[in-house]
């Protein structure tokens, strides 16, 4: 498996993975393909967000997972932070190393940008353990919790 930055010609595969991720981890949210395409174009133009992908070892190098990271700035501090927003691997590839490879590639990429802070939020079910183990081994620490509420009118 190879983890790398997505390229422009992979827009459809990345959007398909994003749709699958949303369906699996946030089915209460409506997927917006036009917005997804606009977001991918922002990545190509500005690297924010940044899209990392992992490809399978098959002959076609099929994309089997992705990670999305955003550069953010605080109104109170110098420099930037980078936040891991999502890590997703196809259901048929979740028993392998893809999620951990994406987490490690995110850390390498994020570290190269010289941020003031690197934050990883993981709410990807079973893959969370693999992601957390990979990031804890790279010096991350548990720094809080994530709380989520889905409004009852949805």
N, CA, C and O atoms as a DFTB+ gen file, in Angstrom:
616 C
 N C O
     1  1       0.843      -1.180       0.000
     2  2       0.000       0.000       0.000
     3  2       0.887       1.241       0.000
     4  3       1.944       1.281       0.629
     5  1       0.422       2.241      -0.721
     6  2       1.151       3.494      -0.804
     7  2       0.238       4.631      -0.370
     8  3      -0.895       4.744      -0.837
     9  1       0.737       5.465       0.521
    10  2       0.013       6.638       1.000
    11  2       0.663       7.857       0.370
    12  3       1.888       7.980       0.373
    13  1      -0.165       8.778      -0.183
    14  2       0.375       9.935      -0.883
    15  2      -0.685      11.011      -1.000
    16  3      -1.839      10.808      -0.624
    17  1      -0.278      12.175      -1.534
    18  2      -1.233      13.233      -1.820
    19  2      -2.087      12.838      -3.017
    20  3      -1.596      12.210      -3.955
    21  1      -3.348      13.200      -2.985
    22  2      -4.241      12.942      -4.119
    23  2      -3.823      13.824      -5.288
    24  3      -3.250      14.896      -5.097
    25  1      -4.119      13.359      -6.509
    26  2      -3.854      14.155      -7.703
    27  2      -5.181      14.522      -8.367
    28  3      -6.209      13.888      -8.128
    29  1      -5.133      15.553      -9.200
    30  2      -6.352      16.129      -9.779
    31  2      -7.208      15.108     -10.506
    32  3      -8.436      15.180     -10.439
    33  1      -6.598      14.168     -11.194
    34  2      -7.364      13.180     -11.972
    35  2      -8.127      12.192     -11.087
    36  3      -8.931      11.411     -11.595
    37  1      -7.891      12.214      -9.789
    38  2      -8.557      11.283      -8.874
    39  2      -9.802      11.875      -8.218
    40  3     -10.335      11.303      -7.267
    41  1     -10.260      13.004      -8.716
    42  2     -11.388      13.693      -8.091
    43  2     -12.587      12.762      -7.902
    44  3     -13.183      12.753      -6.825
    45  1     -12.953      11.989      -8.909
    46  2     -14.134      11.127      -8.790
    47  2     -13.943      10.045      -7.726
    48  3     -14.860       9.764      -6.954
    49  1     -12.762       9.444      -7.685
    50  2     -12.492       8.402      -6.683
    51  2     -12.483       8.989      -5.276
    52  3     -12.991       8.366      -4.343
    53  1     -11.916      10.174      -5.115
    54  2     -11.883      10.824      -3.801
    55  2     -13.297      11.181      -3.356
    56  3     -13.649      10.978      -2.194
    57  1     -14.108      11.707      -4.267
    58  2     -15.483      12.061      -3.925
    59  2     -16.279      10.811      -3.563
    60  3     -17.094      10.845      -2.641
    61  1     -16.054       9.721      -4.268
    62  2     -16.752       8.467      -3.929
    63  2     -16.375       8.003      -2.524
    64  3     -17.239       7.568      -1.764
    65  1     -15.092       8.093      -2.174
    66  2     -14.672       7.722      -0.822
    67  2     -15.274       8.670       0.216
    68  3     -15.690       8.233       1.289
    69  1     -15.321       9.961      -0.101
    70  2     -15.935      10.923       0.813
    71  2     -17.405      10.628       1.045
    72  3     -17.898      10.737       2.168
    73  1     -18.105      10.255      -0.019
    74  2     -19.526       9.892       0.108
    75  2     -19.680       8.670       1.018
    76  3     -20.552       8.642       1.887
    77  1     -18.832       7.669       0.814
    78  2     -18.884       6.465       1.644
    79  2     -18.591       6.801       3.106
    80  3     -19.245       6.278       4.009
    81  1     -17.613       7.670       3.338
    82  2     -17.255       8.077       4.699
    83  2     -18.435       8.744       5.386
    84  3     -18.772       8.407       6.521
    85  1     -19.053       9.675       4.706
    86  2     -20.194      10.380       5.290
    87  2     -21.343       9.415       5.565
    88  3     -21.975       9.484       6.619
    89  1     -21.612       8.527       4.633
    90  2     -22.691       7.555       4.805
    91  2     -22.441       6.662       6.022
    92  3     -23.373       6.327       6.753
    93  1     -21.188       6.282       6.233
    94  2     -20.832       5.395       7.346
    95  2     -20.803       6.129       8.689
    96  3     -21.334       5.629       9.680
    97  1     -20.186       7.308       8.725
    98  2     -19.902       7.950      10.006
    99  2     -20.789       9.129      10.361
   100  3     -20.808       9.563      11.513
   101  1     -21.522       9.652       9.394
   102  2     -22.419      10.780       9.670
   103  2     -23.632      10.705       8.740
   104  3     -23.880      11.630       7.967
   105  1     -24.383       9.609       8.815
   106  2     -25.505       9.424       7.882
   107  2     -26.607      10.460       8.044
   108  3     -27.467      10.591       7.174
   109  1     -26.588      11.192       9.143
   110  2     -27.586      12.241       9.372
   111  2     -27.271      13.505       8.568
   112  3     -28.112      14.399       8.472
   113  1     -26.068      13.585       7.992
   114  2     -25.682      14.746       7.200
   115  2     -25.897      14.457       5.717
   116  3     -25.700      13.327       5.269
   117  1     -26.295      15.460       4.968
   118  2     -26.565      15.292       3.542
   119  2     -25.289      15.538       2.736
   120  3     -24.665      16.593       2.849
   121  1     -24.914      14.562       1.932
   122  2     -23.749      14.703       1.071
   123  2     -24.070      15.694      -0.043
   124  3     -25.157      15.650      -0.618
   125  1     -23.139      16.576      -0.347
   126  2     -23.314      17.589      -1.386
   127  2     -22.174      17.422      -2.395
   128  3     -21.057      17.883      -2.160
   129  1     -22.461      16.765      -3.509
   130  2     -21.404      16.475      -4.478
   131  2     -20.797      17.744      -5.067
   132  3     -19.585      17.810      -5.272
   133  1     -21.618      18.741      -5.338
   134  2     -21.084      19.994      -5.892
   135  2     -20.100      20.628      -4.909
   136  3     -19.043      21.112      -5.314
   137  1     -20.442      20.628      -3.631
   138  2     -19.537      21.175      -2.620
   139  2     -18.279      20.320      -2.501
   140  3     -17.179      20.845      -2.333
   141  1     -18.445      19.000      -2.589
   142  2     -17.283      18.109      -2.528
   143  2     -16.318      18.410      -3.676
   144  3     -15.104      18.442      -3.473
   145  1     -16.847      18.630      -4.867
   146  2     -15.996      18.967      -6.014
   147  2     -15.314      20.321      -5.806
   148  3     -14.137      20.485      -6.127
   149  1     -16.051      21.277      -5.275
   150  2     -15.479      22.599      -4.994
   151  2     -14.364      22.486      -3.946
   152  3     -13.325      23.137      -4.065
   153  1     -14.583      21.671      -2.938
   154  2     -13.577      21.458      -1.896
   155  2     -12.335      20.804      -2.480
   156  3     -11.216      21.191      -2.144
   157  1     -12.521      19.806      -3.360
   158  2     -11.371      19.154      -3.982
   159  2     -10.604      20.145      -4.845
   160  3      -9.373      20.122      -4.868
   161  1     -11.310      21.009      -5.549
   162  2     -10.638      22.019      -6.366
   163  2      -9.856      23.005      -5.481
   164  3      -8.784      23.473      -5.866
   165  1     -10.396      23.314      -4.304
   166  2      -9.659      24.161      -3.358
   167  2      -8.370      23.466      -2.933
   168  3      -7.326      24.105      -2.805
   169  1      -8.447      22.160      -2.717
   170  2      -7.240      21.393      -2.385
   171  2      -6.211      21.517      -3.509
   172  3      -5.041      21.797      -3.248
   173  1      -6.632      21.311      -4.740
   174  2      -5.711      21.382      -5.868
   175  2      -5.098      22.780      -5.976
   176  3      -3.910      22.917      -6.266
   177  1      -5.903      23.812      -5.744
   178  2      -5.441      25.194      -5.899
   179  2      -4.620      25.704      -4.719
   180  3      -3.674      26.469      -4.908
   181  1      -4.976      25.283      -3.496
   182  2      -4.378      25.910      -2.315
   183  2      -3.790      24.936      -1.286
   184  3      -3.099      25.362      -0.360
   185  1      -4.055      23.653      -1.438
   186  2      -3.654      22.626      -0.463
   187  2      -4.422      22.749       0.848
   188  3      -4.028      22.139       1.842
   189  1      -5.496      23.513       0.877
   190  2      -6.337      23.604       2.075
   191  2      -7.798      23.445       1.679
   192  3      -8.406      24.370       1.140
   193  1      -8.358      22.273       1.946
   194  2      -7.806      21.190       2.755
   195  2      -6.713      20.439       1.995
   196  3      -6.474      20.675       0.811
   197  1      -6.072      19.544       2.701
   198  2      -5.113      18.641       2.086
   199  2      -5.751      17.255       2.057
   200  3      -6.338      16.807       3.042
   201  1      -5.629      16.585       0.918
   202  2      -6.237      15.267       0.739
   203  2      -5.123      14.243       0.544
   204  3      -4.376      14.290      -0.434
   205  1      -5.031      13.334       1.483
   206  2      -4.110      12.205       1.380
   207  2      -4.924      10.971       1.005
   208  3      -6.061      10.812       1.448
   209  1      -4.344      10.111       0.198
   210  2      -5.030       8.885      -0.196
   211  2      -4.096       7.705       0.037
   212  3      -2.877       7.855       0.110
   213  1      -4.701       6.540       0.152
   214  2      -3.923       5.304       0.207
   215  2      -4.422       4.438      -0.938
   216  3      -5.625       4.275      -1.146
   217  1      -3.463       3.886      -1.675
   218  2      -3.828       3.033      -2.796
   219  2      -3.520       1.590      -2.467
   220  3      -2.583       1.285      -1.728
   221  1      -4.331       0.705      -3.033
   222  2      -4.185      -0.721      -2.817
   223  2      -2.969      -1.236      -3.579
   224  3      -2.437      -0.564      -4.463
   225  1      -2.551      -2.419      -3.222
   226  2      -1.427      -3.048      -3.905
   227  2      -1.858      -3.735      -5.192
   228  3      -1.037      -4.380      -5.845
   229  1      -3.127      -3.612      -5.572
   230  2      -3.591      -4.275      -6.783
   231  2      -2.973      -3.642      -8.040
   232  3      -2.328      -2.596      -7.964
   233  1      -3.173      -4.271      -9.159
   234  2      -2.573      -3.830     -10.420
   235  2      -3.010      -2.424     -10.806
   236  3      -2.244      -1.688     -11.429
   237  1      -4.240      -2.040     -10.443
   238  2      -4.771      -0.728     -10.818
   239  2      -4.465       0.364      -9.798
   240  3      -4.785       1.529     -10.033
   241  1      -3.853       0.009      -8.671
   242  2      -3.550       0.973      -7.605
   243  2      -4.821       1.710      -7.170
   244  3      -4.823       2.932      -7.020
   245  1      -5.883       0.960      -6.975
   246  2      -7.184       1.497      -6.593
   247  2      -7.099       2.257      -5.279
   248  3      -6.466       1.795      -4.329
   249  1      -7.742       3.435      -5.223
   250  2      -7.786       4.186      -3.968
   251  2      -8.739       3.488      -3.009
   252  3      -9.887       3.201      -3.348
   253  1      -8.242       3.220      -1.799
   254  2      -9.047       2.505      -0.812
   255  2      -9.280       3.310       0.461
   256  3      -9.989       2.856       1.358
   257  1      -8.696       4.492       0.547
   258  2      -8.892       5.307       1.742
   259  2      -8.420       6.717       1.529
   260  3      -7.695       7.022       0.582
   261  1      -8.852       7.581       2.443
   262  2      -8.449       8.981       2.367
   263  2      -8.372       9.589       3.752
   264  3      -8.960       9.093       4.713
   265  1      -7.632      10.673       3.819
   266  2      -7.560      11.504       5.025
   267  2      -7.677      12.947       4.570
   268  3      -7.091      13.339       3.560
   269  1      -8.431      13.729       5.312
   270  2      -8.631      15.142       5.006
   271  2      -8.089      15.958       6.178
   272  3      -8.439      15.715       7.333
   273  1      -7.233      16.924       5.866
   274  2      -6.663      17.796       6.895
   275  2      -6.874      19.246       6.481
   276  3      -6.807      19.584       5.299
   277  1      -7.128      20.095       7.466
   278  2      -7.371      21.522       7.237
   279  2      -6.356      22.352       8.002
   280  3      -6.045      22.070       9.159
   281  1      -5.846      23.372       7.341
   282  2      -5.024      24.380       8.006
   283  2      -5.990      25.365       8.657
   284  3      -6.969      25.786       8.040
   285  1      -5.709      25.724       9.898
   286  2      -6.546      26.705      10.589
   287  2      -5.656      27.735      11.272
   288  3      -4.489      27.480      11.572
   289  1      -6.229      28.881      11.502
   290  2      -5.533      29.952      12.209
   291  2      -6.419      30.431      13.348
   292  3      -7.643      30.489      13.221
   293  1      -5.805      30.761      14.425
   294  2      -6.524      31.316      15.564
   295  2      -6.448      32.833      15.489
   296  3      -5.482      33.395      14.972
   297  1      -7.446      33.468      15.993
   298  2      -7.413      34.916      16.068
   299  2      -6.520      35.431      17.181
   300  3      -6.416      36.640      17.392
   301  1      -5.874      34.518      17.895
   302  2      -5.102      34.923      19.069
   303  2      -3.658      34.441      19.082
   304  3      -2.903      34.791      19.989
   305  1      -3.261      33.645      18.094
   306  2      -1.907      33.102      18.101
   307  2      -1.227      33.311      16.758
   308  3      -1.891      33.478      15.735
   309  1       0.084      33.300      16.767
   310  2       0.848      33.375      15.529
   311  2       0.846      32.000      14.863
   312  3       0.694      30.972      15.523
   313  1       1.015      32.008      13.566
   314  2       1.168      30.749      12.853
   315  2      -0.149      30.030      12.627
   316  3      -1.230      30.605      12.752
   317  1      -0.025      28.768      12.295
   318  2      -1.200      27.968      11.962
   319  2      -1.191      26.655      12.745
   320  3      -0.183      26.240      13.317
   321  1      -2.345      26.039      12.740
   322  2      -2.499      24.667      13.224
   323  2      -2.961      23.839      12.039
   324  3      -3.424      24.382      11.036
   325  1      -2.838      22.551      12.155
   326  2      -3.380      21.671      11.126
   327  2      -4.193      20.597      11.828
   328  3      -3.754      20.001      12.811
   329  1      -5.387      20.364      11.302
   330  2      -6.337      19.453      11.943
   331  2      -6.684      18.298      11.015
   332  3      -7.088      18.508       9.871
   333  1      -6.525      17.095      11.510
   334  2      -6.983      15.905      10.794
   335  2      -8.480      15.816      11.005
   336  3      -8.945      15.623      12.129
   337  1      -9.224      15.953       9.943
   338  2     -10.681      16.020      10.025
   339  2     -11.337      14.668       9.810
   340  3     -12.336      14.359      10.460
   341  1     -10.799      13.864       8.918
   342  2     -11.426      12.578       8.614
   343  2     -10.384      11.598       8.129
   344  3      -9.451      11.964       7.413
   345  1     -10.549      10.363       8.522
   346  2      -9.788       9.245       7.976
   347  2     -10.817       8.189       7.636
   348  3     -11.660       7.836       8.461
   349  1     -10.743       7.687       6.412
   350  2     -11.716       6.678       5.992
   351  2     -11.021       5.637       5.131
   352  3     -10.223       5.974       4.257
   353  1     -11.331       4.371       5.383
   354  2     -10.899       3.287       4.512
   355  2     -12.116       2.459       4.128
   356  3     -13.044       2.294       4.919
   357  1     -12.100       1.946       2.913
   358  2     -13.207       1.113       2.443
   359  2     -13.426      -0.048       3.406
   360  3     -12.488      -0.549       4.026
   361  1     -14.673      -0.459       3.516
   362  2     -15.046      -1.523       4.458
   363  2     -14.244      -2.801       4.229
   364  3     -13.858      -3.467       5.190
   365  1     -13.991      -3.148       2.976
   366  2     -13.285      -4.396       2.687
   367  2     -11.785      -4.307       2.954
   368  3     -11.071      -5.298       2.802
   369  1     -11.300      -3.130       3.350
   370  2      -9.869      -2.949       3.622
   371  2      -9.593      -2.538       5.063
   372  3      -8.467      -2.164       5.392
   373  1     -10.598      -2.600       5.921
   374  2     -10.428      -2.119       7.292
   375  2      -9.600      -3.032       8.171
   376  3      -9.146      -2.606       9.233
   377  1      -9.389      -4.271       7.767
   378  2      -8.573      -5.178       8.575
   379  2      -7.083      -4.992       8.315
   380  3      -6.257      -5.598       8.998
   381  1      -6.734      -4.173       7.350
   382  2      -5.334      -3.966       6.993
   383  2      -4.778      -2.690       7.603
   384  3      -5.401      -2.078       8.471
   385  1      -3.616      -2.302       7.146
   386  2      -2.906      -1.162       7.734
   387  2      -3.285       0.205       7.163
   388  3      -2.651       1.198       7.521
   389  1      -4.281       0.296       6.300
   390  2      -4.558       1.544       5.573
   391  2      -4.793       2.735       6.497
   392  3      -4.210       3.797       6.280
   393  1      -5.626       2.586       7.515
   394  2      -5.943       3.718       8.401
   395  2      -4.693       4.199       9.135
   396  3      -4.457       5.402       9.242
   397  1      -3.903       3.269       9.634
   398  2      -2.675       3.654      10.336
   399  2      -1.691       4.323       9.373
   400  3      -1.016       5.281       9.751
   401  1      -1.604       3.833       8.143
   402  2      -0.724       4.457       7.149
   403  2      -1.164       5.888       6.856
   404  3      -0.326       6.781       6.733
   405  1      -2.466       6.109       6.745
   406  2      -2.979       7.460       6.516
   407  2      -2.654       8.373       7.693
   408  3      -2.250       9.520       7.496
   409  1      -2.825       7.875       8.906
   410  2      -2.528       8.684      10.093
   411  2      -1.046       9.057      10.139
   412  3      -0.700      10.199      10.442
   413  1      -0.186       8.107       9.844
   414  2       1.253       8.385       9.847
   415  2       1.622       9.367       8.732
   416  3       2.441      10.262       8.944
   417  1       1.025       9.206       7.546
   418  2       1.305      10.135       6.438
   419  2       0.818      11.539       6.778
   420  3       1.471      12.529       6.447
   421  1      -0.339      11.617       7.444
   422  2      -0.830      12.926       7.892
   423  2       0.183      13.574       8.818
   424  3       0.484      14.758       8.666
   425  1       0.714      12.828       9.771
   426  2       1.657      13.403      10.725
   427  2       2.923      13.897      10.031
   428  3       3.421      14.979      10.345
   429  1       3.441      13.121       9.101
   430  2       4.639      13.537       8.360
   431  2       4.344      14.816       7.591
   432  3       5.119      15.770       7.647
   433  1       3.221      14.838       6.871
   434  2       2.849      16.031       6.113
   435  2       2.669      17.227       7.035
   436  3       3.230      18.295       6.788
   437  1       1.892      17.055       8.091
   438  2       1.598      18.153       9.002
   439  2       2.877      18.696       9.639
   440  3       3.038      19.910       9.761
   441  1       3.763      17.830      10.035
   442  2       5.011      18.262      10.676
   443  2       5.854      19.115       9.741
   444  3       6.519      20.050      10.186
   445  1       5.831      18.806       8.469
   446  2       6.623      19.561       7.487
   447  2       6.119      20.988       7.309
   448  3       6.860      21.842       6.823
   449  1       4.873      21.263       7.694
   450  2       4.324      22.617       7.531
   451  2       4.695      23.528       8.700
   452  3       4.355      24.711       8.690
   453  1       5.382      22.997       9.698
   454  2       5.836      23.759      10.874
   455  2       4.676      24.451      11.608
   456  3       4.715      25.661      11.830
   457  1       3.653      23.686      11.980
   458  2       2.517      24.296      12.678
   459  2       2.823      24.519      14.153
   460  3       3.761      23.952      14.712
   461  1       2.002      25.361      14.758
   462  2       2.087      25.530      16.201
   463  2       1.495      24.336      16.926
   464  3       1.870      24.039      18.060
   465  1       0.569      23.653      16.265
   466  2      -0.121      22.520      16.886
   467  2      -0.676      21.627      15.789
   468  3      -1.109      22.105      14.740
   469  1      -0.660      20.333      16.043
   470  2      -1.278      19.361      15.145
   471  2      -2.364      18.658      15.945
   472  3      -2.105      18.129      17.026
   473  1      -3.581      18.656      15.409
   474  2      -4.728      18.081      16.109
   475  2      -5.330      16.978      15.242
   476  3      -5.514      17.159      14.039
   477  1      -5.628      15.863      15.844
   478  2      -6.270      14.760      15.131
   479  2      -7.557      14.393      15.849
   480  3      -7.536      13.955      17.000
   481  1      -8.664      14.574      15.169
   482  2      -9.949      14.131      15.716
   483  2     -10.357      12.884      14.948
   484  3     -10.443      12.897      13.720
   485  1     -10.606      11.817      15.678
   486  2     -10.967      10.562      15.023
   487  2     -12.281      10.062      15.596
   488  3     -12.420       9.830      16.797
   489  1     -13.223       9.909      14.707
   490  2     -14.529       9.358      15.099
   491  2     -14.924       8.287      14.092
   492  3     -16.085       8.205      13.691
   493  1     -13.968       7.475      13.688
   494  2     -14.198       6.516      12.628
   495  2     -14.411       5.092      13.138
   496  3     -13.959       4.141      12.500
   497  1     -15.071       4.929      14.243
   498  2     -15.420       3.597      14.708
   499  2     -14.201       2.744      15.002
   500  3     -13.293       3.171      15.715
   501  1     -14.182       1.528      14.448
   502  2     -13.117       0.580      14.752
   503  2     -11.746       1.070      14.305
   504  3     -10.740       0.757      14.942
   505  1     -11.694       1.838      13.214
   506  2     -10.401       2.345      12.737
   507  2      -9.791       3.319      13.728
   508  3      -8.582       3.544      13.697
   509  1     -10.595       3.901      14.605
   510  2     -10.085       4.867      15.572
   511  2      -8.952       4.274      16.396
   512  3      -7.959       4.954      16.657
   513  1      -9.082       3.026      16.808
   514  2      -8.027       2.406      17.613
   515  2      -6.722       2.344      16.837
   516  3      -5.669       2.668      17.388
   517  1      -6.761       1.937      15.569
   518  2      -5.550       1.883      14.746
   519  2      -4.947       3.267      14.564
   520  3      -3.731       3.442      14.645
   521  1      -5.809       4.251      14.315
   522  2      -5.345       5.624      14.121
   523  2      -4.704       6.143      15.401
   524  3      -3.618       6.722      15.369
   525  1      -5.375       5.935      16.522
   526  2      -4.851       6.418      17.799
   527  2      -3.526       5.766      18.154
   528  3      -2.612       6.449      18.616
   529  1      -3.405       4.480      17.953
   530  2      -2.145       3.786      18.245
   531  2      -1.030       4.378      17.397
   532  3       0.063       4.640      17.900
   533  1      -1.300       4.590      16.106
   534  2      -0.280       5.145      15.216
   535  2       0.140       6.546      15.656
   536  3       1.327       6.870      15.647
   537  1      -0.825       7.370      16.038
   538  2      -0.501       8.745      16.414
   539  2       0.119       8.830      17.805
   540  3       1.027       9.632      18.025
   541  1      -0.355       8.023      18.739
   542  2       0.263       8.011      20.072
   543  2       1.733       7.602      19.976
   544  3       2.577       8.129      20.700
   545  1       2.030       6.670      19.089
   546  2       3.414       6.238      18.896
   547  2       4.278       7.346      18.299
   548  3       5.505       7.291      18.382
   549  1       3.644       8.344      17.703
   550  2       4.365       9.457      17.083
   551  2       4.393      10.686      18.005
   552  3       4.748      11.780      17.566
   553  1       4.021      10.509      19.279
   554  2       4.136      11.595      20.242
   555  2       2.867      12.371      20.522
   556  3       2.903      13.364      21.249
   557  1       1.756      11.947      19.967
   558  2       0.489      12.621      20.257
   559  2       0.046      12.269      21.669
   560  3       0.465      11.255      22.228
   561  1      -0.796      13.109      22.236
   562  2      -1.351      12.852      23.557
   563  2      -2.857      13.069      23.500
   564  3      -3.357      13.838      22.679
   565  1      -3.560      12.390      24.372
   566  2      -4.992      12.606      24.490
   567  2      -5.183      13.977      25.132
   568  3      -4.656      14.244      26.212
   569  1      -5.937      14.842      24.461
   570  2      -6.035      16.233      24.924
   571  2      -7.475      16.686      25.133
   572  3      -7.745      17.886      25.170
   573  1      -8.373      15.772      25.266
   574  2      -9.760      16.171      25.485
   575  2     -10.712      15.124      24.946
   576  3     -10.371      13.947      24.828
   577  1     -11.898      15.573      24.626
   578  2     -12.888      14.653      24.088
   579  2     -13.710      15.388      23.039
   580  3     -13.708      16.617      22.964
   581  1     -14.395      14.622      22.254
   582  2     -15.281      15.182      21.238
   583  2     -16.708      14.898      21.679
   584  3     -17.060      13.763      22.001
   585  1     -17.506      15.922      21.689
   586  2     -18.920      15.773      21.990
   587  2     -19.697      16.143      20.731
   588  3     -19.359      17.111      20.050
   589  1     -20.724      15.383      20.427
   590  2     -21.521      15.649      19.244
   591  2     -22.994      15.509      19.611
   592  3     -23.379      14.619      20.368
   593  1     -23.801      16.396      19.064
   594  2     -25.254      16.296      19.243
   595  2     -25.895      16.428      17.876
   596  3     -25.583      17.351      17.124
   597  1     -26.775      15.525      17.561
   598  2     -27.533      15.585      16.325
   599  2     -28.897      16.153      16.681
   600  3     -29.655      15.523      17.418
   601  1     -29.221      17.344      16.166
   602  2     -30.515      17.939      16.494
   603  2     -31.669      16.998      16.189
   604  3     -31.651      16.306      15.171
   605  1     -32.642      16.965      17.031
   606  2     -33.742      16.013      16.905
   607  2     -34.615      16.249      15.689
   608  3     -35.366      15.357      15.295
   609  1     -34.538      17.430      15.081
   610  2     -35.361      17.689      13.906
   611  2     -34.728      17.183      12.621
   612  3     -35.256      17.446      11.540
   613  1     -33.624      16.473      12.703
   614  2     -32.990      15.935      11.487
   615  2     -33.365      14.496      11.285
   616  3     -32.928      13.875      10.317
